[in-house]
């Protein structure tokens, strides 16, 4: 079962790390929402989209998916322009695709 959520948050940083053998790359965003901060996994598409304007802090509308399968995880799969969630419109976003 997958549970999808849409939320607005500030992105204050991002990190790319590789496994010791260099075969896998992991992407995370540092986000702040309602006074709480944390790092959340994201797709490479989202990683490449955020914080590209040169600003150190930017606000986005994110879509995240919780996957409740063999490997339970939460990952940000879309990042859109802040305000795209108002009025029920879908965010202008990038997609991670299936299986990532």
GROMACS elastic network, one bead per residue, 0.5 to 0.9 nm:
[ bonds ]
;  ai    aj funct       b0    kb
    1    66     6  0.83535   500
    1    67     6  0.62401   500
    1    68     6  0.53023   500
    1    69     6  0.66693   500
    2    65     6  0.64471   500
    2    66     6  0.55887   500
    2    68     6  0.60790   500
    2    69     6  0.82502   500
    3    64     6  0.83200   500
    3    65     6  0.55795   500
    3    66     6  0.50824   500
    3    67     6  0.66471   500
    3    68     6  0.80672   500
    4    63     6  0.69735   500
    4    64     6  0.57243   500
    4    66     6  0.63878   500
    4    67     6  0.88037   500
    5    62     6  0.82526   500
    5    63     6  0.56712   500
    5    64     6  0.53264   500
    5    65     6  0.63975   500
    5    66     6  0.83121   500
    6    61     6  0.70280   500
    6    62     6  0.56331   500
    6    64     6  0.63383   500
    6    65     6  0.89056   500
    6    85     6  0.77505   500
    7    60     6  0.84227   500
    7    61     6  0.56523   500
    7    62     6  0.53164   500
    7    63     6  0.64446   500
    7    64     6  0.80176   500
    7    85     6  0.80099   500
    8    33     6  0.74766   500
    8    59     6  0.71703   500
    8    60     6  0.57665   500
    8    62     6  0.59842   500
    8    63     6  0.87837   500
    8    82     6  0.70128   500
    8    83     6  0.81563   500
    8    85     6  0.81477   500
    9    31     6  0.63490   500
    9    32     6  0.58125   500
    9    34     6  0.82123   500
    9    58     6  0.85498   500
    9    59     6  0.57040   500
    9    60     6  0.58182   500
    9    61     6  0.65817   500
    9    62     6  0.73657   500
    9    82     6  0.85559   500
   10    30     6  0.84159   500
   10    31     6  0.54228   500
   10    32     6  0.51483   500
   10    33     6  0.64898   500
   10    57     6  0.65999   500
   10    58     6  0.55533   500
   10    60     6  0.62858   500
   10    61     6  0.87994   500
   11    14     6  0.78469   500
   11    29     6  0.67228   500
   11    30     6  0.58145   500
   11    32     6  0.65221   500
   11    50     6  0.76931   500
   11    51     6  0.75378   500
   11    56     6  0.82808   500
   11    57     6  0.57220   500
   11    58     6  0.54598   500
   11    59     6  0.60767   500
   11    60     6  0.71924   500
   12    29     6  0.77067   500
   12    30     6  0.55312   500
   12    31     6  0.57410   500
   12    32     6  0.72088   500
   12    51     6  0.82387   500
   12    56     6  0.61722   500
   12    58     6  0.68661   500
   12    59     6  0.87794   500
   13    28     6  0.86407   500
   13    29     6  0.59164   500
   13    31     6  0.72467   500
   13    39     6  0.89579   500
   13    50     6  0.89787   500
   13    51     6  0.76376   500
   13    56     6  0.70749   500
   13    57     6  0.73241   500
   14    27     6  0.75121   500
   14    28     6  0.57081   500
   14    30     6  0.57163   500
   14    31     6  0.87559   500
   14    39     6  0.84458   500
   14    47     6  0.71799   500
   14    50     6  0.83833   500
   14    51     6  0.81984   500
   15    26     6  0.82271   500
   15    27     6  0.58988   500
   15    28     6  0.53143   500
   15    29     6  0.64415   500
   15    30     6  0.80623   500
   15    47     6  0.83543   500
   16    25     6  0.69154   500
   16    26     6  0.57961   500
   16    28     6  0.66051   500
   16    47     6  0.84093   500
   17    24     6  0.85083   500
   17    25     6  0.56611   500
   17    26     6  0.52769   500
   17    27     6  0.66101   500
   17    28     6  0.85796   500
   18    21     6  0.78351   500
   18    22     6  0.54893   500
   18    23     6  0.72769   500
   18    24     6  0.56791   500
   18    26     6  0.61569   500
   18    27     6  0.89325   500
   19    22     6  0.50528   500
   19    23     6  0.64032   500
   19    24     6  0.55770   500
   19    25     6  0.64994   500
   19    26     6  0.80751   500
   20    23     6  0.79553   500
   20    24     6  0.87081   500
   21    24     6  0.78864   500
   22    25     6  0.73378   500
   25    44     6  0.88818   500
   26    41     6  0.74884   500
   26    42     6  0.80524   500
   26    43     6  0.82554   500
   26    44     6  0.81490   500
   27    40     6  0.84900   500
   27    41     6  0.57904   500
   27    42     6  0.55416   500
   27    43     6  0.64766   500
   27    44     6  0.63763   500
   27    46     6  0.88807   500
   27    47     6  0.64932   500
   28    39     6  0.61400   500
   28    40     6  0.53073   500
   28    42     6  0.53878   500
   28    43     6  0.81667   500
   28    47     6  0.73226   500
   28    75     6  0.88626   500
   28    76     6  0.88479   500
   29    38     6  0.81800   500
   29    39     6  0.54203   500
   29    40     6  0.54106   500
   29    41     6  0.64276   500
   29    42     6  0.67495   500
   29    47     6  0.72986   500
   29    50     6  0.88338   500
   29    76     6  0.86876   500
   30    37     6  0.71350   500
   30    38     6  0.56543   500
   30    40     6  0.65845   500
   31    36     6  0.83165   500
   31    37     6  0.56630   500
   31    38     6  0.56759   500
   31    39     6  0.62639   500
   31    40     6  0.74878   500
   32    35     6  0.64377   500
   32    36     6  0.55204   500
   32    38     6  0.66851   500
   32    39     6  0.89535   500
   33    36     6  0.53554   500
   33    37     6  0.65145   500
   33    38     6  0.88963   500
   34    37     6  0.84326   500
   40    74     6  0.75535   500
   40    75     6  0.65712   500
   40    76     6  0.71326   500
   41    73     6  0.87309   500
   41    74     6  0.70264   500
   41    76     6  0.62759   500
   42    45     6  0.81594   500
   42    46     6  0.62625   500
   42    47     6  0.65088   500
   42    64     6  0.84816   500
   42    74     6  0.85601   500
   42    75     6  0.50394   500
   42    77     6  0.60694   500
   42    78     6  0.83818   500
   42    96     6  0.85605   500
   43    46     6  0.53329   500
   43    47     6  0.62506   500
   43    48     6  0.87058   500
   43    75     6  0.72460   500
   43    76     6  0.65802   500
   43    77     6  0.57673   500
   43    78     6  0.80781   500
   43    95     6  0.80158   500
   43    96     6  0.54423   500
   43    97     6  0.88678   500
   43   100     6  0.72269   500
   44    48     6  0.60739   500
   44    49     6  0.85657   500
   44    77     6  0.89571   500
   44    96     6  0.70415   500
   45    48     6  0.52437   500
   45    49     6  0.62725   500
   45    77     6  0.80520   500
   45    78     6  0.79963   500
   45    79     6  0.89008   500
   45    94     6  0.60943   500
   45    95     6  0.65313   500
   45    96     6  0.59186   500
   46    49     6  0.50254   500
   46    50     6  0.63354   500
   46    76     6  0.74312   500
   46    77     6  0.65784   500
   46    78     6  0.59277   500
   46    79     6  0.58986   500
   46    93     6  0.82310   500
   46    94     6  0.64538   500
   46    95     6  0.75431   500
   46    96     6  0.75014   500
   47    50     6  0.58013   500
   47    51     6  0.84360   500
   47    79     6  0.89183   500
   48    51     6  0.81637   500
   48    52     6  0.75900   500
   49    52     6  0.64320   500
   49    79     6  0.73548   500
   49    80     6  0.88625   500
   49    93     6  0.87702   500
   49    94     6  0.77997   500
   50    53     6  0.81871   500
   50    58     6  0.79404   500
   50    60     6  0.82502   500
   50    79     6  0.73399   500
   50    80     6  0.89275   500
   51    54     6  0.63659   500
   51    55     6  0.62840   500
   51    56     6  0.67244   500
   51    57     6  0.71452   500
   51    58     6  0.65442   500
   52    55     6  0.74202   500
   53    56     6  0.86146   500
   53    58     6  0.88427   500
   54    57     6  0.89081   500
   55    58     6  0.66562   500
   58    82     6  0.87728   500
   59    81     6  0.77066   500
   59    82     6  0.57725   500
   60    79     6  0.62348   500
   60    80     6  0.57145   500
   60    81     6  0.53458   500
   60    83     6  0.77927   500
   60    84     6  0.86436   500
   61    78     6  0.82184   500
   61    79     6  0.58030   500
   61    80     6  0.50692   500
   61    81     6  0.60213   500
   61    83     6  0.67934   500
   61    84     6  0.65957   500
   61    85     6  0.66624   500
   61    91     6  0.69977   500
   62    76     6  0.67114   500
   62    77     6  0.76102   500
   62    78     6  0.55806   500
   62    80     6  0.62427   500
   62    81     6  0.87687   500
   62    82     6  0.86487   500
   62    91     6  0.79835   500
   62    93     6  0.85923   500
   63    75     6  0.86183   500
   63    76     6  0.57658   500
   63    77     6  0.57785   500
   63    79     6  0.65084   500
   63    80     6  0.84205   500
   63    91     6  0.83349   500
   63    93     6  0.89131   500
   64    74     6  0.67471   500
   64    75     6  0.54794   500
   64    77     6  0.55114   500
   64    78     6  0.70368   500
   65    73     6  0.81337   500
   65    74     6  0.55788   500
   65    75     6  0.55606   500
   65    76     6  0.64109   500
   65    77     6  0.68151   500
   66    72     6  0.72736   500
   66    73     6  0.56753   500
   66    75     6  0.66622   500
   66    76     6  0.89789   500
   67    70     6  0.86999   500
   67    71     6  0.74405   500
   67    72     6  0.53445   500
   67    73     6  0.54507   500
   67    74     6  0.63904   500
   67    75     6  0.84177   500
   68    71     6  0.70444   500
   68    73     6  0.71146   500
   69    72     6  0.55691   500
   69    73     6  0.85685   500
   76    79     6  0.76857   500
   76    96     6  0.89016   500
   77    93     6  0.87977   500
   77    94     6  0.76507   500
   77    95     6  0.60519   500
   77    96     6  0.56569   500
   77    97     6  0.84426   500
   78    91     6  0.79618   500
   78    92     6  0.84050   500
   78    93     6  0.52911   500
   78    94     6  0.54083   500
   78    95     6  0.57230   500
   78    96     6  0.74005   500
   79    82     6  0.88368   500
   79    91     6  0.73895   500
   79    92     6  0.74932   500
   79    93     6  0.52099   500
   79    94     6  0.66132   500
   79    95     6  0.86220   500
   80    83     6  0.84096   500
   80    84     6  0.66748   500
   80    85     6  0.87218   500
   80    90     6  0.88505   500
   80    91     6  0.50477   500
   80    94     6  0.78170   500
   81    84     6  0.58128   500
   81    85     6  0.88361   500
   81    91     6  0.70110   500
   81    92     6  0.66139   500
   81    93     6  0.79432   500
   82    85     6  0.75800   500
   82    91     6  0.86000   500
   83    86     6  0.55491   500
   83    87     6  0.89147   500
   83    91     6  0.84739   500
   84    87     6  0.78786   500
   84    88     6  0.80371   500
   84    89     6  0.62954   500
   84    90     6  0.66670   500
   84    91     6  0.50031   500
   84    92     6  0.70609   500
   85    88     6  0.56557   500
   85    89     6  0.57443   500
   85    90     6  0.64473   500
   85    91     6  0.61646   500
   86    89     6  0.66315   500
   87    90     6  0.89997   500
   89    92     6  0.89303   500
   90    93     6  0.84759   500
   95    98     6  0.88632   500
   96    99     6  0.84376   500
   96   100     6  0.65412   500
   97   100     6  0.66017   500
